[in-house]
Amino acid sequence: MSRRIVCALSGGVDSSVSAALLKEQGWDVVGLFMRSGISGHATGEKQGCCSVEDALDARRVADKLGIPFYALDMKEEFSRIVERFVESYASGETPNPCVLCNRWLKFGHVLAFADKIGAEKVATGHYARLDHDGRPVLRRPRDRKKDQTYVLAVLSPEQLARSVFPLADLEKPEVREKARALGLDRVAKKKDSVEICFVQDDYRPFVRERLPLHHAAVQPGNFVDTGGAKIGRHEGTLGFTIGQRKGLGQGFGERRYVTAVDPATATVVLGEKKDLEARALRARDFQWQAEPPRGSRRVMAQIRYNHAAVAATATVEEDGKVHVVFDVPEIAVAPGQLCALYDEEDDRVLGAGWIERALA
């Protein structure tokens, strides 16, 4: 008797091929599309993952593969992610909503749906490898360019234990070729989805229209240098993130970078690239996939998606927060982003937490 598994179908090539591979492996596959209630149509050069077109493509794939298909209304749940996104920018942080979508929806509410239909596992089209060594072990996939372990690093061991990642040993060109071989030509040539599916272009108007007019983050304020001297004016702190160089709205005669954002005082600090260097960081709400270290542990730390992990030492503090000291100072460590820790030798994910602050 085949085992039942829910495969999250986004309407893209990765999830479509994942469903096909699972069926070939003998799984009883059920396709599921998550309706966010926010995204409309993909526009311009960017491809979303929750649009009307995506829903139709997901259904076409399910029909082609001969698997059951459900569309789950997650408008209310998805609104939590949007609220957190807006709150983070309004407070001067740089959010990563995809991480929350994975934790709360794809491996949260989708698992609850799986329970309702008697499914053992949940699968997605993420590029990641999952092994088992007494407990689930998340590792980087074969295709390092598409590696998505960073956005999966906050999953709990319980969530990972019920997860399947069929694309672990495939590279993107092979996935597209597999889709063509299956007759899934439409999804085979689709562009990769953008990181933030509900913001097609500039995020600032999206955030601004969801904040009250009197909110501090939308009030005009001052650009100051690292010494505190006023050097210009801006129209609201929500338009700036740590490390930003372009889009400052004016020239300063020399290359400047955003080094700090303080909505409470409507202040944006600009400095040189060297002023972005941080020797360490502190991360909160840490989710460990391995046993937390006693004392200090050598790790590889990754502070942004599509950013190389670097050598560091991690220490769990008494309050549960994690102090990470880099061997070489890192540039633009942004509060609100995730810090994922990997084993030095085997690319195993140890855990991840949200960057609370950078330490100079």
BELWO-V547812 format. One line per field, one symbol per residue. ss: DSSP state (H for helix, E for strand, L for the rest). burial: 1 if it has 24 or more other C-alpha atoms within 12 Angstrom, else 0. Layout:
BEGIN
ss->???
burial->???
END
This chain:
BEGIN
ss->LLLEEEEELLLLHHHHHHHHHHHHLLLEEEEEEEELLLLLLLLLLLELLLLHHHHHHHHHHHHHHLLEEEEEELHHHHHHHHHHHHHHHHLLLLLLHHHHHHHHHHHHHHHHHHHHLLLLEEEELLLLEEEELLLEEEELLLLHHHLLHHHHLLLLHHHHHLEEELLLLLLHHHHHHHHHHLLLHHHHLLLLELLLLLLLLLHHHHHHLLLLLLLHHHLLEEEEELLLLEEEEELLHHHLLLLLLLLLLLLLLLLLEEEEEEHHHLEEEEELHHHHEEEEEEEEEEEELLLLLLLEEEEEEELLLLLLLEEEEEEELLLLLEEEEEEEEEELLLLLLEEEEELLLLLEEEEEEEEEEEEL
burial->000111111111111111111110001111111111111001000011111111111111110110111111010011101101111111111111111111111111111011000011111111111110000111111101011111111111101111111111111100110110010101110101111111110011001101100011111111111100000011111111111110010000000111111110011111110011111111110111110000001111111110101111111100001111110011111111111111100011111111111110
END
